[in-house]
């Protein structure tokens, strides 16, 4: 079979016979039909009903402290917007952290409120705040029950305005 015409040479995927070029519409229909035929196969490929292998280790989950923190800073008309993620290991510990989220949020707000803009400018200052936040949360979880499962804290959004 040979390719005819400039369009056939350019696209190499279009087969031409007797100078009849397969139209773009036909190619789209062919691709759509192939996709529809393959979807059921792909859908059943991962539906074996098997449970995840729990011997691989405990579940590690990022728990977002919702909603984002928005607190006033010491300077007039300045605020900090902060999105905090907690790294927690183990499903039972995730539930414990979620259960005590109101007290964790309260203490975070009290710590962040009234901070100075100058204390939040450099990467080192922000990392120090992250470590201070981690220690605060660890201490609170120990006070409430224990801090088992809590691993770390991350700021996924940090805005001083």
C-alpha positions, 0 to 999 in steps of 0.5 A: 500500500502506498501513501498518496498526496501531501496530506498522507505524507505529512500525517503518516497515520492516515491511510490512503487508497486510490487517492481517497483520504480518510477524513478527520471525522472518520478518524475521530469516530474510529478513535471514539469507538476504540476508546469505548471498546477499551474502557470496560477492559480498563475499568475491570483491570483494577477491580479485583476486589482485593484489599490493600496489603496492610503488611506493607505498613500503616496508612500515612495521611495528610490531614488538612486543618480546614478552613485555612487560618486567617489571623491578624498580625501585630501591624495594622491592616496586616494578616497571615493566611496559612493552610496547614497539613498534618502528616499522621501515620495510622488510621486510628491516629488520623481519627484521633487528630480529626476528633481534636481538631477544634482544640488544635485550631484554637491553639494555632490561632492563639499562637499565630495572632499578633505575630509581627510581619518582620518575624515571617519574612525569611525562609528560616523564620518560616521554618522556625514557625513550622517547627514551633507549630509542630512542637505545639501540636505534639504537646497538645496531643500528649496533653489530650492523650498521646502524640503517637502517629503525629509525624510532622506539619507542613504549610501548603500555603503561606501569605503575609499581606 
